[in-house]
């Protein structure tokens, strides 16, 4: 499955648009507590543990989006957008959303 943030793929014409596909992942409040408890992990203003959790959430969201595209018979997803939002009471959770257009290539 080809995943691209661009609306087209160079040299690969889009034969059919199959529809919008999305994937989501939510990091709960307990993850933030655990990460901030390990504040010693921060080096140069970056937290390796926090970045690892964000990478994991992003991977889950993209995998869900890809699975949705495959279920529609697509072989690529174009125009992919990744969004990060805080949700829950007091912004206690972080949601990562991946969305794009499932397409069949010519």
C-alpha positions, 0 to 999 in steps of 0.5 A: 500500500502506497501512502502519500501526503500528496494528492497525486503520485508521480507516474502513477495515474489514479484510476478510481477514488474509493473514499475517505479513510481514517485511523485513530489512536488515543493516549490516555492520562496514565501514559502522561503520568508515567512519562512525566514521572520519568522526567529524567529521560528528558535530554536537551528538552526532548523526552525519548519515552514521550516521543516513543509513545507518540510514534506508537500512536501515529503508527496505530492510526496509519495502520488503521487507515491503511486497513480501511483502504485495503477493505475498500480495495484500494492500493494507495492512500493519497492526501494523507493528513496527521492530526494531534488533538487533546481530548477529555476533561482538561485535555487529559488524553492525546488523540492522533488521527490519520486521514486520506483518500483511498484510491486504485491506481491505473 
